[in-house]
């Protein structure tokens, strides 16, 4: 990522940080940092783990928009639903209120900051 004005989509690994695996926390931190430091808009699809450190330190503290996805994501033609709820997180300095309203069927959107 680099250079302002870019929009990136990130679907990081669902794993949590362990001694041998950085897990999704490093991805969330990187998207947050790139948005704030380089004016990148980073859209992430991640598990909705509202009790975790990355959720509180990065998503709730720095994201502009969050969507709690309605239902469970389904894989392999619907045969394998995700074992957890998902969320779409948008780290941005830009205003996408109009675009977000057009995505209301995805789930419940919250604007976290102006």
N, C-alpha and C positions, 0 to 999 in steps of 0.2 A: 504494500500500500504506500502511496506517496502522492503528493500534489493535491491541492485543494479541489473541491468540486466533484470528486469522484464518488460513485455509489458502488458499494460492494455488498455481496451477499455471502454470509458465512453460516455454514451448517457444521459446527465443530463436532468432534467425537463426543458421544454422550457420557464418556467415562469421567469419573471424579479423579482428582489429584491423588496420586500415591507416591511412594518413594521413587518408583521407577517410571512413572507416567505423569506428565504434566496435567493431563485431563483437560476438561473444557475451561477451567478457570483461566489458564494462560491465554486462550483464545478470546475470552470475554474481556480480559484486561487489555489485550492488544487492540481490539476493536474500540474500546472506550478511549484508550490513549490516542489512537490514530484520529478519531473524531475530534477530540479536544485539541490536539497539537497540530494536525494537518488539515482540518476542516473536511474530513472524509465523512460521508454518510455510510454507516455500517448497519446493515440489517442482519439480524441473527435469528436463527431458529434453534431454540434450546429447550431442554426440559424445564418445566415451571417448578423449580425447587425454591420456594419462597423462604425456606428456613436456612439457606446456605450463606456463607460468607460472600461469595461472588455476587449473589443476588442483592445483598444489602450494600456492599462496598462499591459495586460497579453499576448494576442495573438500576436499583432504586435511587442511588445517589447521582447518577450521571446520564442515564438514558432520557430521551425526550418523550418517546412513546413506548408503550408496551401493550401487547394484545394477548390475553389469555385465550388460547385457541379452544373453540367449542368442540367437545368430544375428544376422542383419541385419534392421533395420526394412525393411518393404516398402511401396512407394507405388504408386498407380495399379493397384489390385487385384493386387499382387504382381509386376507387370511391371518395376518399377524398384526394385531393392534399394538401400539406402544404400551408398555406397562406403566406409563406415567403421563400426566398432562403436559402439554407443551405451551410455549409462549414465543411470540415474535417480539424482539427487542430492537428498537431503532435508536442508535446513537447518532445524533446529528446536531448541527448548529442551524439548520434550515427549517423552514416551516412547511410541513406537509399535511396540514389540517384537512384541506380539501381532498387530497388523495386518500387519507386515512378514512374519511367518511365513506368513500366508495368501497372500502374493504370491511364494512361492518358485518357482513355475513360470515367472516372468518372467525369472529369471536368478540369478546368484550375489550375494547380499546380504552386505554387511559393515557392522558397527556400528563406527564410527570413534571414538566417545566416549560416555561415560555421560551 
